[in-house]
Each structure stands twice: as structure tokens, then as C-alpha cells.
Amino acid sequence: MHINSSYLFFVPILSLFILLSSAALAETADEIQQRFNEQILSQPFSVEDNAKLEAYMNEAKKKGIPPVTTPSRFWRRGYTCADLRPYSWNDYRDCRYYHRFYGRYWPY
């Protein structure tokens, strides 16, 4: 059996390319994770916002106002209300009230 000599040159070059590509992708994933962590930690946690949310939910329940039953446009399978907070405060508030009122999350 005769092997073309160009294949002997091509295989190591291809292997090296694949190895370098995977290393670059791993580094990129680490950089993405680092940026994500910085974004999360840079957002302030506001106790005042949570107090306003509790007051809103208590007042709405006392007045007999039912929660919004239509899910947010950002709502996805597997989400919790916390996943909506970066998108919209009102969607987060409505989700929390729905969850408190019915004891479950919006349907999918």
C-alpha cells in the first residue's frame, strides 16, 4: 500500500490547527465567563426595590387585583422570576405576584 507523501504533511498541520483552535475557544469561554461575573457583581442589590415589590404585592392582594396571567415576552421554559429581572422590572414584579398568588410560575 502506498501513502501519498502530501498526506503525511497534511495530518500534523491539521492536528496542530485543531489543537490551537480548541485552546483559543477555551480561553474565549473563560473571558466570557469573567465578563459575565463582572456584570453580575456590578449590579447593585437593592433592598428598597424588594420592599417596594412586597408593598405592591400586599396592596394588590388586599384590593383583590388578580395578577397578570399572560407571560412576559422574555419568559422561557425553565425560567424563574429572577431570570426576568435583567429584562424588565415590571415583568419581574408581575411574575413574582403571579407566583405568590397561584403558587406556580407562568405556563410555557
JORA-V23658 format. One line per field, one symbol per residue. phi: phi as a letter, one per 40 degrees, with the letter a starting at -180 (. if undefined). Layout:
# JORA-V23658
phi = ???
This chain:
# JORA-V23658
phi = .bbccccccccccccccccccccccccccccccccccccccccccbcccccccccccccccccgcccccccccccbdgcbccccdccacccccccccdcccbgacdcc
